Amino acid sequence: MRERVLAWLADNVPTSRLKHILGVEQTAKELAGIHHLDTEKAARAGLMHDLAKCFKPARLLQMAKEAEVEIDAVTEANPHLLHAQVSAIVAKNIFDERDTEVLEAIANHTLGKPGMSKLSCVVFVADCIEPTRGSSPELEALRETSKHDLYKAVWLTCDYSLSFLLETRCLIHPQTIFTRNWALQKASQQVVFGELAKDTYKTA
């Protein structure tokens, strides 16, 4: 299937976008391996995460409405935010992707979602940190964090995106904030559980 997807992408996205997609595919695969997840699923989701990236706003809105995807005031004003969910639709309809976890990882890669699977977390983070995104102190720190704490990486990825959106005075979708708060809580719980485990070990 990978060759079919690559051939389709060659006809539907520019070379710069294809480089990004391949970067996400590889980064998602690597992160999945580090966190003991299915690397093949992660690679598939990464490869297909931006299938609808270059669709025009009218097409995104139409496909989303036909699939009964919720369209709120922010996505209606900025239909580009729908490209993740529409990419999942394309993956299912054109490439016959049936794995629910893969489809959800594609659909969640832009705004995230509270309670999303670890595979979704991997693709969400990989979209931000893959190599063609460049190199800055913030990105390098995020890349390092992603290897050790997946939920913290999701939280910091949201912070990174929110900082950019605030600086550029763009609309912010509330789901990004919901995702950030959920990931922050998950990361904090892991720290608490880790400390409790240490204390239990010391007193045993």
Backbone as CSV, one residue per row, in Angstrom:
resi,resn,N_x,N_y,N_z,CA_x,CA_y,CA_z,C_x,C_y,C_z
1,MET,0.818,-1.208,0.000,0.000,0.000,0.000,0.856,1.264,0.000
2,ARG,2.033,1.197,0.602,2.882,2.387,0.712,3.182,2.981,-0.661
3,GLU,3.476,2.130,-1.636,3.797,2.640,-2.973,2.594,3.331,-3.606
4,ARG,1.394,2.807,-3.356,0.177,3.441,-3.868,-0.015,4.809,-3.250
5,VAL,0.210,4.895,-1.956,0.064,6.176,-1.267,1.094,7.183,-1.777
6,LEU,2.328,6.732,-1.934,3.386,7.628,-2.423,3.073,8.137,-3.830
7,ALA,2.569,7.276,-4.687,2.207,7.683,-6.050,1.091,8.713,-6.012
8,TRP,0.118,8.503,-5.139,-0.993,9.446,-5.005,-0.490,10.787,-4.473
9,LEU,0.367,10.743,-3.465,0.910,11.967,-2.884,1.717,12.754,-3.905
10,ALA,2.460,12.054,-4.761,3.273,12.725,-5.779,2.409,13.563,-6.713
11,ASP,1.157,13.159,-6.889,0.238,13.883,-7.769,-0.599,14.930,-7.038
12,ASN,-0.567,14.903,-5.692,-1.495,15.752,-4.951,-0.876,16.700,-3.941
13,VAL,0.425,16.577,-3.685,1.088,17.517,-2.768,2.426,17.951,-3.381
14,PRO,2.891,19.156,-3.052,4.193,19.598,-3.553,5.342,18.829,-2.906
15,THR,6.506,18.928,-3.509,7.676,18.194,-3.019,8.011,18.528,-1.571
16,SER,7.891,19.807,-1.200,8.201,20.208,0.171,7.270,19.530,1.168
17,ARG,6.003,19.390,0.804,5.050,18.721,1.688,5.345,17.228,1.763
18,LEU,5.734,16.637,0.641,6.059,15.218,0.630,7.258,14.936,1.542
19,LYS,8.239,15.829,1.551,9.391,15.658,2.445,8.948,15.674,3.898
20,HIS,8.040,16.587,4.209,7.496,16.644,5.575,6.774,15.353,5.919
21,ILE,5.953,14.863,5.019,5.189,13.637,5.250,6.114,12.458,5.512
22,LEU,7.157,12.340,4.710,8.111,11.247,4.900,8.850,11.398,6.233
23,GLY,9.078,12.650,6.626,9.695,12.898,7.923,8.808,12.465,9.068
24,VAL,7.507,12.724,8.933,6.552,12.301,9.962,6.451,10.779,9.994
25,GLU,6.423,10.156,8.827,6.373,8.698,8.752,7.535,8.079,9.528
26,GLN,8.747,8.562,9.267,9.925,7.997,9.904,9.977,8.317,11.403
27,THR,9.652,9.562,11.756,9.691,9.965,13.162,8.644,9.222,13.973
28,ALA,7.447,9.059,13.410,6.390,8.323,14.104,6.807,6.871,14.320
29,LYS,7.433,6.295,13.321,7.902,4.907,13.432,8.949,4.783,14.544
30,GLU,9.873,5.735,14.591,10.924,5.701,15.605,10.349,5.882,17.010
31,LEU,9.430,6.853,17.159,8.824,7.094,18.468,8.002,5.887,18.933
32,ALA,7.299,5.282,17.985,6.506,4.094,18.326,7.408,2.986,18.856
33,GLY,8.563,2.813,18.235,9.510,1.811,18.702,10.010,2.107,20.099
34,ILE,10.322,3.363,20.358,10.815,3.763,21.676,9.775,3.485,22.762
35,HIS,8.499,3.732,22.411,7.428,3.602,23.405,6.684,2.267,23.315
36,HIS,7.304,1.305,22.611,6.785,-0.071,22.540,5.380,-0.143,21.933
37,LEU,5.174,0.620,20.867,3.913,0.611,20.135,4.122,-0.043,18.770
38,ASP,3.060,-0.243,18.041,3.123,-0.877,16.723,3.764,0.089,15.719
39,THR,4.989,-0.199,15.319,5.722,0.706,14.428,5.116,0.762,13.027
40,GLU,4.549,-0.352,12.583,3.963,-0.374,11.234,2.714,0.501,11.183
41,LYS,1.901,0.450,12.224,0.725,1.308,12.292,1.129,2.783,12.346
42,ALA,2.145,3.067,13.144,2.611,4.447,13.275,3.112,4.980,11.939
43,ALA,3.851,4.158,11.214,4.364,4.565,9.904,3.220,4.815,8.922
44,ARG,2.202,3.952,8.936,1.054,4.121,8.038,0.313,5.420,8.336
45,ALA,0.082,5.650,9.614,-0.616,6.876,10.006,0.209,8.109,9.625
46,GLY,1.518,8.029,9.846,2.384,9.146,9.480,2.374,9.416,7.990
47,LEU,2.411,8.351,7.204,2.435,8.499,5.750,1.145,9.117,5.221
48,MET,0.021,8.830,5.867,-1.265,9.300,5.358,-1.849,10.482,6.126
49,HIS,-1.069,11.037,7.050,-1.647,12.069,7.922,-2.014,13.350,7.179
50,ASP,-1.362,13.635,6.071,-1.604,14.895,5.352,-2.169,14.674,3.945
51,LEU,-2.927,13.618,3.758,-3.483,13.346,2.426,-4.322,14.515,1.915
52,ALA,-5.035,15.184,2.808,-5.924,16.278,2.398,-5.333,17.656,2.663
53,LYS,-4.054,17.712,2.943,-3.411,18.967,3.322,-3.588,20.064,2.271
54,CYS,-3.561,19.678,1.014,-3.614,20.683,-0.054,-5.003,20.810,-0.698
55,PHE,-6.003,20.195,-0.085,-7.362,20.360,-0.591,-7.817,21.795,-0.350
56,LYS,-8.611,22.316,-1.255,-9.133,23.671,-1.104,-10.197,23.711,-0.007
57,PRO,-10.384,24.883,0.620,-11.338,24.998,1.725,-12.733,24.459,1.409
58,ALA,-13.240,24.765,0.222,-14.582,24.314,-0.135,-14.665,22.789,-0.157
59,ARG,-13.613,22.144,-0.637,-13.601,20.681,-0.695,-13.521,20.089,0.703
60,LEU,-12.720,20.693,1.560,-12.608,20.221,2.941,-13.956,20.319,3.652
61,LEU,-14.619,21.451,3.491,-15.911,21.646,4.132,-16.947,20.663,3.601
62,GLN,-16.955,20.472,2.287,-17.927,19.572,1.684,-17.728,18.138,2.166
63,MET,-16.468,17.672,2.139,-16.194,16.293,2.563,-16.483,16.098,4.048
64,ALA,-16.167,17.108,4.842,-16.434,17.023,6.271,-17.935,16.953,6.541
65,LYS,-18.698,17.772,5.846,-20.151,17.773,6.030,-20.749,16.436,5.594
66,GLU,-20.273,15.912,4.479,-20.792,14.630,3.982,-20.504,13.497,4.963
67,ALA,-19.375,13.587,5.668,-19.002,12.562,6.643,-19.551,12.864,8.035
68,GLU,-20.327,13.937,8.130,-20.940,14.358,9.397,-19.900,14.679,10.469
69,VAL,-18.780,15.253,10.014,-17.776,15.765,10.942,-18.297,17.077,11.516
70,GLU,-18.141,17.248,12.818,-18.622,18.485,13.445,-17.837,19.686,12.917
71,ILE,-18.564,20.693,12.488,-17.945,21.927,12.000,-18.406,23.055,12.908
72,ASP,-17.487,23.599,13.683,-17.836,24.683,14.593,-17.413,26.021,13.993
73,ALA,-17.544,27.081,14.760,-17.261,28.417,14.251,-15.798,28.577,13.832
74,VAL,-14.886,27.940,14.584,-13.462,28.094,14.275,-13.092,27.327,13.007
75,THR,-13.562,26.091,12.880,-13.236,25.315,11.675,-13.946,25.870,10.439
76,GLU,-15.111,26.460,10.641,-15.793,27.077,9.503,-15.032,28.298,9.012
77,ALA,-14.456,29.035,9.957,-13.660,30.207,9.591,-12.297,29.819,9.037
78,ASN,-11.801,28.650,9.451,-10.497,28.167,8.999,-10.612,26.696,8.626
79,PRO,-11.198,26.396,7.464,-11.432,25.005,7.055,-10.181,24.147,6.995
80,HIS,-9.016,24.793,6.902,-7.769,24.031,6.857,-7.629,23.117,8.073
81,LEU,-8.228,23.516,9.198,-8.152,22.694,10.405,-8.847,21.348,10.227
82,LEU,-9.683,21.239,9.205,-10.392,19.989,8.941,-9.554,18.987,8.150
83,HIS,-8.373,19.396,7.718,-7.615,18.520,6.812,-7.222,17.192,7.476
84,ALA,-7.061,17.195,8.801,-6.694,15.945,9.489,-7.838,14.936,9.411
85,GLN,-9.032,15.385,9.739,-10.182,14.487,9.699,-10.519,14.064,8.269
86,VAL,-10.355,14.985,7.330,-10.616,14.643,5.929,-9.536,13.692,5.417
87,SER,-8.311,13.832,5.879,-7.246,12.891,5.498,-7.597,11.480,5.931
88,ALA,-8.210,11.343,7.099,-8.644,10.017,7.560,-9.735,9.461,6.653
89,ILE,-10.600,10.335,6.172,-11.653,9.921,5.245,-11.039,9.427,3.939
90,VAL,-10.050,10.151,3.441,-9.366,9.760,2.207,-8.635,8.431,2.403
91,ALA,-7.978,8.274,3.550,-7.259,7.018,3.841,-8.210,5.830,3.807
92,LYS,-9.401,6.029,4.329,-10.382,4.944,4.371,-10.993,4.686,2.995
93,ASN,-11.366,5.761,2.307,-12.105,5.608,1.047,-11.226,5.255,-0.146
94,ILE,-10.024,5.805,-0.191,-9.147,5.582,-1.353,-8.168,4.441,-1.120
95,PHE,-7.652,4.346,0.097,-6.628,3.330,0.365,-7.134,2.184,1.242
96,ASP,-8.425,2.194,1.499,-9.076,1.100,2.211,-8.444,0.823,3.572
97,GLU,-8.008,1.875,4.235,-7.485,1.733,5.594,-8.652,1.466,6.532
98,ARG,-8.595,0.353,7.252,-9.703,-0.037,8.120,-9.340,-0.051,9.597
99,ASP,-8.083,0.106,9.903,-7.660,0.060,11.300,-8.116,1.341,12.008
100,THR,-8.985,1.188,12.981,-9.558,2.342,13.676,-8.495,3.192,14.351
101,GLU,-7.503,2.546,14.938,-6.457,3.292,15.647,-5.630,4.130,14.678
102,VAL,-5.357,3.595,13.500,-4.614,4.344,12.480,-5.437,5.531,11.994
103,LEU,-6.711,5.297,11.723,-7.586,6.370,11.246,-7.725,7.471,12.295
104,GLU,-7.820,7.086,13.553,-7.920,8.081,14.616,-6.622,8.874,14.764
105,ALA,-5.494,8.211,14.599,-4.206,8.907,14.683,-4.089,9.956,13.574
106,ILE,-4.575,9.619,12.387,-4.582,10.585,11.280,-5.507,11.743,11.617
107,ALA,-6.715,11.428,12.067,-7.717,12.454,12.348,-7.321,13.372,13.501
108,ASN,-6.518,12.870,14.440,-6.161,13.644,15.642,-4.851,14.400,15.528
109,HIS,-4.174,14.335,14.396,-2.796,14.829,14.375,-2.667,16.350,14.430
110,THR,-3.737,17.086,14.177,-3.642,18.550,14.184,-4.088,19.156,15.507
111,LEU,-5.279,18.825,15.956,-5.823,19.413,17.176,-5.656,18.518,18.388
112,GLY,-5.330,17.247,18.148,-5.280,16.310,19.248,-6.677,16.042,19.764
113,LYS,-6.736,15.279,20.853,-8.028,14.946,21.451,-7.800,14.375,22.844
114,PRO,-8.481,14.905,23.848,-8.347,14.311,25.173,-8.706,12.828,25.137
115,GLY,-7.879,12.010,25.763,-8.124,10.586,25.793,-7.636,9.836,24.573
116,MET,-6.940,10.512,23.684,-6.478,9.827,22.473,-5.439,8.767,22.811
117,SER,-5.322,7.787,21.919,-4.412,6.661,22.144,-2.955,7.111,22.089
118,LYS,-2.072,6.262,22.564,-0.647,6.579,22.497,-0.169,6.652,21.049
119,LEU,-0.784,5.868,20.161,-0.430,5.956,18.751,-0.785,7.333,18.207
120,SER,-1.949,7.851,18.584,-2.325,9.205,18.182,-1.340,10.225,18.752
121,CYS,-0.927,10.019,19.994,0.050,10.924,20.612,1.349,10.942,19.808
122,VAL,1.785,9.773,19.377,3.024,9.657,18.608,2.947,10.457,17.310
123,VAL,1.859,10.305,16.575,1.729,11.012,15.294,1.556,12.509,15.519
124,PHE,0.817,12.881,16.558,0.624,14.286,16.920,1.967,14.967,17.169
125,VAL,2.807,14.316,17.952,4.130,14.882,18.271,5.052,14.829,17.057
126,ALA,5.044,13.716,16.334,5.914,13.557,15.173,5.665,14.640,14.131
127,ASP,4.420,15.056,13.993,4.081,16.105,13.029,4.802,17.410,13.346
128,CYS,5.074,17.627,14.626,5.730,18.865,15.054,7.250,18.781,15.023
129,ILE,7.803,17.607,15.319,9.252,17.524,15.551,10.042,16.877,14.423
130,GLU,9.377,16.417,13.369,10.126,15.733,12.304,11.211,16.660,11.751
131,PRO,12.282,16.098,11.160,13.490,16.861,10.828,13.303,18.111,9.968
132,THR,12.360,18.109,9.014,12.239,19.281,8.134,11.636,20.486,8.845
133,ARG,11.189,20.308,10.082,10.664,21.443,10.849,11.785,22.389,11.284
134,GLY,13.023,21.942,11.131,14.148,22.795,11.484,14.731,22.450,12.840
135,SER,15.567,23.343,13.333,16.244,23.109,14.606,16.261,24.398,15.414
136,SER,15.620,24.357,16.552,15.619,25.472,17.489,15.752,24.875,18.881
137,PRO,16.128,25.671,19.876,16.234,25.123,21.234,14.923,24.473,21.699
138,GLU,13.788,25.091,21.351,12.493,24.554,21.760,12.224,23.202,21.100
139,LEU,12.488,23.115,19.796,12.245,21.862,19.083,13.192,20.757,19.548
140,GLU,14.443,21.102,19.777,15.396,20.095,20.236,15.014,19.556,21.618
141,ALA,14.549,20.450,22.481,14.101,20.017,23.806,12.872,19.119,23.685
142,LEU,11.979,19.466,22.768,10.771,18.672,22.556,11.115,17.303,21.981
143,ARG,12.076,17.271,21.081,12.516,15.985,20.523,13.080,15.082,21.607
144,GLU,13.830,15.658,22.514,14.408,14.867,23.597,13.318,14.377,24.550
145,THR,12.382,15.263,24.869,11.280,14.890,25.759,10.445,13.763,25.174
146,SER,10.238,13.801,23.857,9.380,12.805,23.204,9.924,11.384,23.356
147,LYS,11.209,11.265,23.601,11.806,9.941,23.756,11.553,9.352,25.139
148,HIS,11.234,10.211,26.101,11.145,9.760,27.494,9.738,9.867,28.092
149,ASP,8.973,10.857,27.644,7.656,11.109,28.251,6.699,11.558,27.152
150,LEU,5.884,10.632,26.663,5.013,10.910,25.525,3.941,11.939,25.861
151,TYR,3.326,11.824,27.042,2.275,12.781,27.405,2.840,14.188,27.616
152,LYS,4.007,14.268,28.225,4.642,15.576,28.381,4.965,16.175,27.020
153,ALA,5.364,15.326,26.079,5.658,15.803,24.727,4.406,16.353,24.048
154,VAL,3.254,15.699,24.264,1.994,16.202,23.709,1.667,17.559,24.317
155,TRP,1.770,17.655,25.632,1.492,18.917,26.332,2.401,20.034,25.804
156,LEU,3.701,19.768,25.682,4.636,20.791,25.222,4.455,21.113,23.736
157,THR,4.012,20.126,22.953,3.703,20.381,21.547,2.537,21.359,21.450
158,CYS,1.533,21.168,22.296,0.409,22.109,22.333,0.885,23.501,22.739
159,ASP,1.723,23.575,23.761,2.259,24.872,24.189,3.025,25.547,23.056
160,TYR,3.810,24.758,22.334,4.594,25.273,21.212,3.672,25.855,20.135
161,SER,2.609,25.117,19.821,1.653,25.576,18.806,0.883,26.800,19.289
162,LEU,0.460,26.779,20.539,-0.300,27.904,21.089,0.532,29.180,21.103
163,SER,1.810,29.047,21.418,2.701,30.212,21.412,2.756,30.841,20.026
164,PHE,2.886,29.993,19.000,2.927,30.495,17.617,1.602,31.157,17.244
165,LEU,0.496,30.529,17.602,-0.825,31.064,17.255,-1.082,32.400,17.947
166,LEU,-0.627,32.529,19.175,-0.790,33.795,19.895,0.063,34.890,19.274
167,GLU,1.284,34.540,18.920,2.183,35.528,18.314,1.674,36.016,16.966
168,THR,1.066,35.125,16.215,0.584,35.475,14.871,-0.881,35.890,14.864
169,ARG,-1.474,35.968,16.041,-2.869,36.422,16.213,-3.844,35.593,15.376
170,CYS,-3.637,34.305,15.395,-4.534,33.388,14.682,-5.627,32.888,15.618
171,LEU,-6.702,32.399,15.034,-7.745,31.769,15.828,-7.179,30.509,16.482
172,ILE,-7.603,30.262,17.702,-7.181,29.068,18.423,-8.396,28.180,18.638
173,HIS,-8.276,26.936,18.192,-9.387,26.014,18.391,-9.361,25.510,19.832
174,PRO,-10.497,25.527,20.509,-10.501,25.099,21.920,-10.031,23.669,22.133
175,GLN,-10.125,22.829,21.097,-9.689,21.437,21.278,-8.192,21.347,21.539
176,THR,-7.432,22.298,21.009,-5.997,22.329,21.288,-5.758,22.537,22.781
177,ILE,-6.559,23.409,23.382,-6.435,23.679,24.814,-6.896,22.472,25.630
178,PHE,-7.988,21.844,25.193,-8.464,20.645,25.886,-7.406,19.542,25.847
179,THR,-6.768,19.390,24.672,-5.720,18.384,24.518,-4.536,18.697,25.418
180,ARG,-4.172,19.954,25.457,-3.045,20.387,26.279,-3.299,20.101,27.755
181,ASN,-4.484,20.448,28.227,-4.806,20.239,29.637,-4.849,18.752,29.986
182,TRP,-5.418,17.948,29.088,-5.469,16.500,29.309,-4.061,15.917,29.395
183,ALA,-3.193,16.301,28.449,-1.830,15.763,28.429,-1.037,16.227,29.645
184,LEU,-1.251,17.467,30.065,-0.585,17.983,31.261,-0.989,17.173,32.490
185,GLN,-2.271,16.863,32.595,-2.747,16.061,33.718,-2.175,14.647,33.674
186,LYS,-2.138,14.051,32.483,-1.575,12.704,32.344,-0.099,12.696,32.721
187,ALA,0.638,13.692,32.270,2.068,13.766,32.587,2.276,13.960,34.082
188,SER,1.431,14.795,34.696,1.545,15.049,36.135,1.234,13.797,36.942
189,GLN,0.222,13.052,36.500,-0.135,11.802,37.178,1.011,10.806,37.133
190,GLN,1.697,10.757,35.993,2.831,9.840,35.869,3.929,10.201,36.859
191,VAL,4.151,11.510,37.047,5.176,11.957,37.990,4.785,11.551,39.406
192,VAL,3.504,11.777,39.752,3.018,11.432,41.093,3.137,9.929,41.334
193,PHE,2.681,9.135,40.353,2.760,7.680,40.496,4.206,7.225,40.601
194,GLY,5.080,7.894,39.844,6.491,7.542,39.895,7.089,7.814,41.262
195,GLU,6.713,8.955,41.857,7.214,9.292,43.192,6.663,8.337,44.240
196,LEU,5.371,7.976,44.089,4.778,7.035,45.028,5.477,5.676,44.958
197,ALA,5.792,5.263,43.748,6.473,3.979,43.549,7.849,4.011,44.205
198,LYS,8.545,5.145,44.088,9.871,5.274,44.711,9.763,5.171,46.229
199,ASP,8.757,5.883,46.789,8.559,5.869,48.229,8.228,4.476,48.733
200,THR,7.376,3.776,47.964,6.998,2.409,48.332,8.213,1.504,48.329
201,TYR,9.070,1.677,47.308,10.277,0.856,47.199,11.222,1.119,48.374
202,LYS,11.343,2.412,48.759,12.254,2.786,49.846,11.804,2.192,51.186
203,THR,10.484,2.135,51.375,9.959,1.669,52.676,9.700,0.185,52.712
204,ALA,9.895,-0.477,51.588,9.630,-1.930,51.536,10.714,-2.695,52.279
